[in-house]
Amino acid sequence: MNRKNFYINIFWQFILQGVRYLYPLMLVPYLTRVLEPSGYSLYVYILSITIFCQVFVEYGFSLSGTKDISGQSSRVECGQVAGSIIQARVVLSCLACCSIYVFSLSNSLLCEHKFLVLLFGVAACARSFTLDFIFQGREKMKSITTRVILSKTIATIPVFFTVSSSNDILYVAVLDILGSIVSYFWSISESKKLFAIEIIFVGLKKTFKALKRSWLYCFSDMSAVVFTNFSTIVIGTAVTDKIEIAYWGLAMTALGAVQALYAPVFKALYPHIVIHKDRDIIRKLACIAVPIIFIGTIIYIFLADFCFLILGGKQYISGSYVMVYTSPVLLLSFFSMYFGWPVLGAYGYVKEIASTTIGSAAFCIAALLTTQALGEASLTVVCIIRCITELLLCSSRIFFCWVHRLL
């Protein structure tokens, strides 16, 4: 079997993920210093809420759309798929922005920052409008990478010149929106240039059909967001010391940066398995990954103090224990993601992915709310719950892979 495209796409995905996390990692040390703990904790809290908007508007189309495009040879049908997804995202964006605004009115931390919350909500929705699913379905990742480099440059570099205090946080959202607009129109131009696919808008019936077809993907992705972001919301409401919100935010930034190294394999593997049904590569990659991830996790633990020093400065070092306590997630999350969409999802076992994700998320929510009700919602307890949740997700997905003889 020819795997040339697969390895080329992994290469471009590594560059893509490097760019997606290099710019935020450049930005975090700057923001932690100019915003100070109170401003940065507000920024982290708003981001943890608006990420729900992004996942909701994304609606799993990056997966279902990839599958639809990979199975279509007609340019007209591909254009209709893209058009129905864009229309669906417009509807979803309106719902998401209205919901987040209403939520901000009832939240004590956000009621004084309603416009800021709405602006970040718009920015989160805008990030979901690019047509990445077309390029993934055609196994052409290079175009996504070059486009993201430009959009991230637009969204990040000017921040260093426009944000000098907590009063300037809104410029982060404005620049993010600007970068997303450029990325959207570039993706339209590239899809026409490379594949001769033009956006064809369709009737409401096809739009709702696209929503119906992808709801399970969305529900699964939305449940996955709970693991980190609902934890942040609980910490924000239950923990009185704002700097602890910042500790959690920095630890999740470090965790996300390492997990970003996994994404190139998963994003290249998913369309490869969808098209070629290559079971042999599933086992090989899993065996190669075990020692690499294990050694990487140990290094991650030893670098905790250094990471917090670089990301936040001396005043944040005392919170580096959060990185250590959540380090098992690195090992577990690789395999929970690996055996998720790239394997179970590619073979059409979407219900199994949804059930494992929803079950784990339900445990996470129940555990967090219970500890909050009992007055025991400390950072340490949240870290333990996060690790147990990931263990449940990982083990349940491996079980379903074994049941369906994919290992």
Secondary structure, 3 states (H helix, E strand, C coil): CCCHHHHHHHHHHHHHHHHHHHHHHHHHHHHHHHCHHHHHHHHHHHHHHHHHHHHHHHCCHHHHHHHHHHCCCCHHHHHHHHHHHHHHHHHHHHHHHHHHHHHHHHCCCCHHHHHHHHHHHHHHHHHHHCCHHHHHHCCCCHHHHHHHHHHHHHHHCCHHHHCCCHHHCHHHHHHHHHHHHHHHHHHHHHHHHHHCCCCCCCCHHHHHHHHHHHHHHHHHHHHHHHHHHHHHHHHHHHCCCHHHHHHHHHHHHHHHHHHCCCHHHHHHHHHHHHHHCCHHHHHHHHHHHHHHHHHHHHHHHHCHHHHHHHHHCHHHHHHCHHHHHCCHHHHHHHHHHHCHHHHHHCCCCHHHHHHHHHHHHHHHHHHHHHHHHCCCCCHHHHHHHHHHHHHHHHHHHHHHHHHCCCC
